C-alpha cells in the first residue's frame, strides 16, 4: 500500500511537526480536506490514502500500511457517514464499518507507536435530552436519538476505545465532538444536505428562478450551533499540539442561531430579496443542541471566522460546483 506525501519537511524548521509523518484519514471529505489546507504552511510529511489505496475496514491491510509508514500523528477523520434516510435504512452498515475502521486505526496507532491520535466523533453521541449547553460529562447519561442510534453508538465506541487505550497503555489518544459544520467541501445534494447547505442551495435556486418566495421547513425557531470547517481544523491542530490531560473535548463556538436568522443571513449573502416562508406543517427537528466548549477555550483556541464570512465562503464553494465541468457527487443538477 502506498501513501502520498504531499509536503516535504523544510530545512531548519522549528515546527513541532517538522519532519514528522502526519496521517489524515478521510482527507477527501469536507473536514479532512480542511485539515489538509491547515497544513499547507507546515513542514510535516502528510500521509494521505484513498479507499483505492487502503481499505480501513481491513485490519491486515491497515496494519501492513501502518507498519511500513509509521505515522507520528493521526487525525482520524475518515468514517462512514450519511443522512437520516441512509442511517434509518442501513444501520448495520454504519455500525459495522465504523467499528471496524476505528478498531483498526486506533489499535494500529498503539501497535506501531503513534505519538498522538485525534478521533473525530459527533454531537449525536450525546443524549437527545441533554441539558444545554452540553458538557462532555453528559456522554452516556441518557437515551440517544433513535433515528441515528447505530452511527452514534459506533462513535461512542470510538471515544471509549481512545479512553481505554489511554488508561491501559498511556496512549495520547484524544476525541473531539464538533457541532454542525459548514463551509467549503459541504454536500449540496437536494436530498442529502444539512441545514446550511440545504438552505443555501434553495435560496440560490429561488434567486435564479426569480421566485417571489422559498420555503423553509418548520417555524424557524429551532437553534443550531454552527462551526466553519476551517475553524474546526484549526482547533484540531491546537489539540494535537497542546498537552491534553482530558480525553474528550467539545469544539464549538459557544453560541447558536435561530433557523429564521440563519435563513435571512443566507438570503443576504446570496442576494435574494424575496420572501422566506416557513412551513409549520413540517417538523422542526431538534430544538437546540449547544455545546459547552470551555475546555478547549482553556487550551487557547477560539473560532476566528464570522458567520457572514463563513457563509460567503460556502456560497463561493457552491457556485464553483455549479460552474465545474466535472460532475461532483456533492450536488445533483
C-alpha positions as CSV (number, residue, x, y, z in Angstrom):
1,X,0.0,0.0,0.0
2,X,1.3,3.4,-0.8
3,X,0.9,6.8,0.8
4,X,1.0,10.2,-0.9
5,X,3.5,12.6,0.7
6,X,2.1,16.0,-0.3
7,X,4.6,18.1,1.6
8,X,8.3,17.6,2.3
9,X,9.9,18.9,5.5
10,X,11.8,22.2,5.1
11,X,15.4,22.7,6.2
12,X,15.9,24.4,9.6
13,X,12.2,24.4,10.6
14,X,11.2,24.7,14.3
15,X,7.7,23.5,13.8
16,X,6.6,20.7,16.1
17,X,5.5,18.8,13.0
18,X,8.8,19.3,11.1
19,X,10.0,16.1,9.7
20,X,7.0,14.2,11.2
21,X,4.6,11.9,9.4
22,X,1.0,13.1,9.8
23,X,-1.8,10.7,8.6
24,X,-5.1,12.4,7.8
25,X,-7.7,9.7,7.2
26,X,-10.7,10.8,5.1
27,X,-8.7,13.6,3.5
28,X,-11.0,14.0,0.6
29,X,-14.1,14.7,2.7
30,X,-15.2,18.1,3.9
31,X,-13.3,18.1,7.2
32,X,-10.3,16.0,6.0
33,X,-9.7,18.4,3.2
34,X,-9.9,21.3,5.7
35,X,-7.2,19.7,7.8
36,X,-5.0,19.3,4.7
37,X,-5.5,23.0,4.0
38,X,-4.5,23.8,7.5
39,X,-1.1,22.0,7.0
40,X,-0.2,24.0,3.8
41,X,2.3,26.1,5.7
42,X,3.6,23.3,7.9
43,X,6.7,21.3,7.4
44,X,5.2,17.9,8.0
45,X,5.1,14.9,5.7
46,X,1.4,14.3,5.1
47,X,0.3,10.7,4.5
48,X,-2.9,10.6,2.5
49,X,-4.7,7.4,1.5
50,X,-7.7,7.0,-0.7
51,X,-10.1,4.0,-0.5
52,X,-8.4,2.6,-3.5
53,X,-5.0,2.8,-1.7
54,X,-6.2,1.4,1.7
55,X,-9.5,-0.2,2.9
56,X,-9.7,1.0,6.5
57,X,-12.1,-1.9,7.4
58,X,-9.4,-4.4,6.5
59,X,-7.2,-4.9,9.6
60,X,-4.4,-6.8,7.9
61,X,-4.1,-4.1,5.2
62,X,-4.2,-1.3,7.8
63,X,-1.6,-2.9,10.0
64,X,0.7,-3.6,7.0
65,X,0.4,0.1,5.8
66,X,1.0,1.5,9.3
67,X,4.0,-0.8,9.9
68,X,5.5,0.5,6.7
69,X,4.7,4.2,7.1
70,X,4.8,4.6,10.9
71,X,2.7,7.8,11.2
72,X,3.8,10.1,14.2
73,X,0.4,11.8,14.4
74,X,-3.0,10.7,13.2
75,X,-6.1,12.9,12.5
76,X,-8.7,10.2,12.3
77,X,-11.5,11.9,10.3
78,X,-12.4,9.0,8.0
79,X,-15.8,7.4,8.7
80,X,-18.9,6.0,7.0
81,X,-21.4,8.9,7.1
82,X,-24.9,9.6,5.7
83,X,-28.2,11.4,6.2
84,X,-31.3,10.4,8.1
85,X,-32.6,8.1,5.4
86,X,-29.3,6.3,5.0
87,X,-29.0,5.8,8.7
88,X,-32.5,4.6,9.0
89,X,-32.2,2.0,6.2
90,X,-28.6,0.9,6.6
91,X,-27.9,0.8,10.4
92,X,-25.9,-2.4,10.2
93,X,-23.6,-1.0,7.6
94,X,-23.0,2.2,9.6
95,X,-22.2,0.4,12.9
96,X,-20.1,-2.3,11.3
97,X,-18.0,-0.2,9.0
98,X,-17.3,2.5,11.6
99,X,-16.5,0.0,14.3
100,X,-14.0,-1.8,12.0
101,X,-12.4,1.4,10.8
102,X,-12.0,2.8,14.4
103,X,-10.7,-0.5,15.8
104,X,-8.1,-0.9,13.1
105,X,-6.8,2.7,13.1
106,X,-6.8,3.1,16.9
107,X,-5.3,-0.3,17.8
108,X,-2.8,0.2,15.0
109,X,-1.8,3.6,16.4
110,X,-0.9,1.8,19.7
111,X,0.7,-1.1,18.0
112,X,3.0,0.9,15.8
113,X,3.9,3.7,18.2
114,X,1.9,6.8,17.0
115,X,2.8,9.7,19.3
116,X,-0.8,11.2,19.3
117,X,-4.1,10.4,17.8
118,X,-7.2,12.6,17.5
119,X,-10.5,10.9,16.9
120,X,-13.5,12.9,15.5
121,X,-16.8,11.9,17.0
122,X,-20.3,13.6,16.6
123,X,-22.7,15.6,18.7
124,X,-25.3,12.9,18.2
125,X,-23.4,10.8,20.7
126,X,-24.9,12.9,23.4
127,X,-28.4,12.1,24.9
128,X,-31.2,13.6,23.0
129,X,-32.5,15.4,26.1
130,X,-29.1,16.5,27.4
131,X,-29.0,19.7,29.5
132,X,-27.9,22.7,27.4
133,X,-25.2,23.7,26.9
134,X,-24.0,20.2,26.7
135,X,-20.8,19.4,28.7
136,X,-18.5,16.4,27.9
137,X,-19.7,14.7,31.1
138,X,-23.2,14.3,29.6
139,X,-21.9,11.4,27.5
140,X,-23.7,8.1,28.3
141,X,-26.1,9.7,30.7
142,X,-29.3,9.2,28.7
143,X,-31.0,7.7,25.7
144,X,-29.9,8.6,22.2
145,X,-31.8,9.9,19.2
146,X,-33.3,6.7,17.7
147,X,-33.0,8.0,14.1
148,X,-29.2,7.8,14.2
149,X,-28.6,5.3,17.0
150,X,-26.3,2.9,15.2
151,X,-24.0,5.6,14.0
152,X,-24.0,7.3,17.4
153,X,-23.2,4.0,19.2
154,X,-20.3,3.4,16.8
155,X,-18.8,6.8,17.6
156,X,-19.3,6.3,21.3
157,X,-17.3,3.1,21.0
158,X,-14.5,5.1,19.3
159,X,-14.4,7.6,22.2
160,X,-14.4,4.8,24.7
161,X,-11.7,2.9,22.8
162,X,-9.5,6.0,22.9
163,X,-10.1,6.3,26.6
164,X,-9.3,2.6,27.2
165,X,-6.0,2.8,25.4
166,X,-5.2,6.0,27.2
167,X,-5.9,4.3,30.6
168,X,-4.4,0.9,29.9
169,X,-1.3,1.8,27.8
170,X,-0.8,5.5,28.4
171,X,-1.5,6.3,24.8
172,X,-2.1,10.0,24.0
173,X,-5.4,9.4,22.2
174,X,-8.0,12.2,22.3
175,X,-11.6,12.5,21.0
176,X,-13.4,15.6,19.9
177,X,-17.1,16.4,19.4
178,X,-18.0,19.3,16.9
179,X,-21.4,20.9,16.3
180,X,-23.0,21.3,12.8
181,X,-20.2,22.1,10.3
182,X,-20.4,24.2,7.1
183,X,-18.1,25.7,4.6
184,X,-16.0,24.5,1.6
185,X,-16.5,20.8,0.7
186,X,-20.1,20.6,2.1
187,X,-22.7,18.5,0.5
188,X,-25.3,20.5,-1.5
189,X,-27.3,17.5,-2.8
190,X,-31.0,18.2,-2.8
191,X,-31.8,15.0,-0.8
192,X,-28.7,14.7,1.5
193,X,-27.6,18.2,2.5
194,X,-27.6,19.5,6.1
195,X,-29.1,22.8,7.2
196,X,-26.7,25.4,5.9
197,X,-26.0,23.8,2.5
198,X,-29.7,23.0,2.0
199,X,-31.0,26.5,2.7
200,X,-28.1,28.0,0.7
201,X,-29.0,25.9,-2.4
202,X,-32.7,26.6,-2.2
203,X,-32.1,30.3,-1.7
204,X,-29.8,30.4,-4.8
205,X,-32.4,28.5,-6.9
206,X,-35.1,30.9,-5.8
207,X,-32.9,33.8,-6.8
208,X,-32.0,32.3,-10.2
209,X,-35.6,31.3,-11.0
210,X,-36.8,34.7,-9.8
211,X,-39.2,33.2,-7.3
212,X,-41.1,35.5,-5.0
213,X,-40.6,33.2,-2.1
214,X,-39.0,30.0,-0.9
215,X,-39.9,27.6,1.8
216,X,-38.0,26.5,4.9
217,X,-39.3,23.5,7.0
218,X,-40.6,24.2,10.5
219,X,-41.4,27.5,12.1
220,X,-37.8,29.0,12.1
221,X,-37.4,28.9,15.9
222,X,-35.0,25.9,16.3
223,X,-31.5,26.9,17.0
224,X,-28.3,25.4,15.6
225,X,-24.7,25.9,16.7
226,X,-22.6,26.3,13.5
227,X,-18.8,26.0,13.1
228,X,-16.9,26.7,9.9
229,X,-14.9,23.6,8.9
230,X,-11.6,25.6,8.7
231,X,-12.1,26.7,12.3
232,X,-12.5,23.1,13.4
233,X,-9.4,22.1,11.5
234,X,-7.5,24.8,13.4
235,X,-8.9,23.6,16.7
236,X,-7.8,20.0,15.9
237,X,-4.3,21.2,15.3
238,X,-4.4,23.1,18.6
239,X,-5.4,20.0,20.5
240,X,-2.8,17.9,18.7
241,X,-0.1,20.3,19.8
242,X,-1.3,21.1,23.3
243,X,-0.6,18.9,26.4
244,X,-4.1,17.3,26.8
245,X,-4.9,15.9,30.2
246,X,-8.5,15.3,29.2
247,X,-9.7,12.6,26.7
248,X,-12.7,14.4,25.3
249,X,-13.3,18.0,24.1
250,X,-16.3,19.8,22.6
251,X,-15.3,22.1,19.8
252,X,-17.9,24.8,19.3
253,X,-18.4,28.5,19.1
254,X,-20.4,28.7,22.4
255,X,-23.5,30.3,20.7
256,X,-26.2,29.3,18.4
257,X,-28.5,30.9,15.8
258,X,-32.2,30.5,15.1
259,X,-33.1,28.9,11.7
260,X,-35.0,32.1,10.8
261,X,-32.0,34.3,11.4
262,X,-29.8,31.9,9.5
263,X,-32.1,31.8,6.5
264,X,-32.2,35.7,6.5
265,X,-28.4,35.8,6.6
266,X,-28.0,33.3,3.8
267,X,-30.5,35.3,1.7
268,X,-28.4,38.4,2.2
269,X,-25.2,36.5,1.2
270,X,-26.9,35.1,-1.9
271,X,-28.5,38.4,-2.8
272,X,-32.1,37.0,-2.7
273,X,-34.7,39.7,-2.0
274,X,-37.9,37.5,-2.0
275,X,-39.9,36.3,1.0
276,X,-38.9,33.4,3.2
277,X,-41.9,31.3,4.1
278,X,-42.0,28.8,7.0
279,X,-43.9,25.5,6.5
280,X,-45.2,24.8,10.1
281,X,-46.7,21.5,8.9
282,X,-43.2,20.2,8.6
283,X,-41.2,19.1,11.7
284,X,-38.8,21.5,13.5
285,X,-36.5,18.7,14.4
286,X,-34.3,19.0,17.5
287,X,-35.0,22.4,19.0
288,X,-31.5,23.0,20.3
289,X,-28.1,21.3,20.7
290,X,-25.5,23.8,22.0
291,X,-22.1,22.5,23.2
292,X,-20.1,23.8,26.2
293,X,-16.7,24.4,24.7
294,X,-15.0,25.9,27.7
295,X,-12.4,23.1,28.0
296,X,-10.9,23.8,24.5
297,X,-11.0,27.5,25.2
298,X,-8.7,26.8,28.2
299,X,-6.2,25.5,25.7
300,X,-6.1,28.9,24.0
301,X,-8.3,28.1,20.9
302,X,-11.3,30.1,19.7
303,X,-13.0,30.4,16.3
304,X,-11.9,33.2,14.0
305,X,-14.4,33.0,11.1
306,X,-17.6,35.1,11.4
307,X,-20.9,33.6,10.3
308,X,-21.1,36.1,7.5
309,X,-17.6,35.4,6.2
310,X,-18.2,31.7,6.6
311,X,-21.4,31.7,4.6
312,X,-19.7,33.7,1.9
313,X,-17.0,31.0,1.6
314,X,-19.7,28.3,1.5
315,X,-21.6,30.1,-1.3
316,X,-18.4,30.5,-3.3
317,X,-17.8,26.8,-3.0
318,X,-21.4,26.1,-4.1
319,X,-21.0,28.4,-7.2
320,X,-17.7,26.6,-8.0
321,X,-19.6,23.3,-8.1
322,X,-22.2,24.8,-10.5
323,X,-19.5,26.1,-12.8
324,X,-17.4,23.0,-12.8
325,X,-17.4,20.9,-16.0
326,X,-16.7,17.8,-13.9
327,X,-19.7,16.0,-12.2
328,X,-19.4,16.0,-8.4
329,X,-21.3,13.7,-6.0
330,X,-21.8,16.7,-3.6
331,X,-24.5,18.2,-5.9
332,X,-27.3,16.9,-8.2
333,X,-28.1,19.2,-11.1
